Amino acid sequence: QVRLEESGGGSVQAGGSLRLTCVADGFVNWWYGMAWFRQSPGKEREGVALIDQNQTIRYSASARGRFVLTKDNAKHTLYLEMNNLKPEDTGTYSCAAGFGLSRYDDFKNRGHWGQGTEVTVSS
């Protein structure tokens, strides 16, 4: 029903920046929430930033102040600008979307997922 494709990952040194992009197609409308998650080996998938159907944005404590989430509603495209990257930001970043979703746990349980894009931050 919904397809998501992430891009923009790469390898950077600590302090560098990356901009991730998530493009959604299929049946996506204004009421869809969208979110970025990340996961490193041996750890649980962690919510990074989300935007709900009311355009309310929430960041994780780690992301707050360094990352900026934006959304192009017309194109159903989600962006994550990541600044001052740290080694602990390393992981697979995945985009999730779903109708009316506004909580990380709801995305985990009922969201649509992309394949992910790899981010590696070296010290």
N, C-alpha and C positions, 0 to 999 in steps of 0.2 A: 504494500500500500504506500509506504514512504521509503524513499532511498536517501541515504546521507553519504556524503563523500567529503572526507577531511583532506586538507593539504597544508603545506607551509612548514612542516617540521624540518629539522635539520640538526646539525652539530655546531654548537657555539661555545665560546669560552664564558666563564662566569662574568657577569656584568653586561653581557650582550643582550640582544633583543631578537624576538621572532614574532611574526604575525601568522596566526593560524586561521584558516578559512574552512567553514563547513557549509556546503551547499545541499539543500534539501529539495527533492522533487517528488512527484507523485501527488497524493492527496494531502496537501499542506495548506492550512488556512491561518487566519489571523489569531485564532484561539489556541494555536499550538504553543506550548512552552518549549524552550530549547536550552540545552546545557552542555557544558564541557566537563569531562571527567578525565582523570589520569590514573595510570596504574603502573607501578614498577614491580619487577619480579619479587614474588613472595609477599606482596602486600595487597590489601584490599583496594578495590577501585574507589577513588576519592573524588567527590564533587569539587570542582574548581570555581565555576561561576555559572549562574543560570539567569534566564529572563523568562518571566511568566507571561500569560496572555494580556496582562495589564501593563506590560513593559516595565515591571518592577525587577530590578537587578539585585542579585545577592552574590557576594564573593566569599570564598573560604578565607580564614584568617591568614593563611599563607599568601594568597593572591592579592588580598586587599592592599591597596597602595602601590602595587607594582603592575598588576594586570588591568586591562580595560576591555570590557565586553561591549560589543556593539552589534546591532542587527539591522539588516536591510529588509524591511518587511515585504516590500514589493517583490524582491527576488528570493525571499526565504533563505537568506544567507546570514550566517552567524560568524562573527570575527572575534578573535581573542588576541589582543596585542599584549605581549609579554615583555616586560622590561626588567632590567637588573636581574637577569636570570641567575639562579644559584644551582649548584650541583644537585641539590635535593629536588629540583624541578624536573629532573630526568625521568622519563617514562613514556608510555604510550598514551597519547591524548586522543580521546574519542568524543564524538558528538552524539547527543541523544535528543530526541524530540518526541512529543506526544500531545494529544489533545487535552488541554486544560491542566497539564502537569505543572506543578509549582514547587515540589519538594524533591530533594535528591533521591530519597528512598523510592518515591513514586517513579522517577525516571528509571531507576535500577530495575524495578519490578515490571513496569508496563511500557517503557519507552522503546522507540525504534533506535537502532544503533548503526553507526558507520563502522568502517574497518579500522580506523585509527591512523594516526600519523606519529612518527617517532621523533622525540625530542631528547637530545643528549647535551648536557651541559658539563663541561670539564672545568676543573679548577686550575 
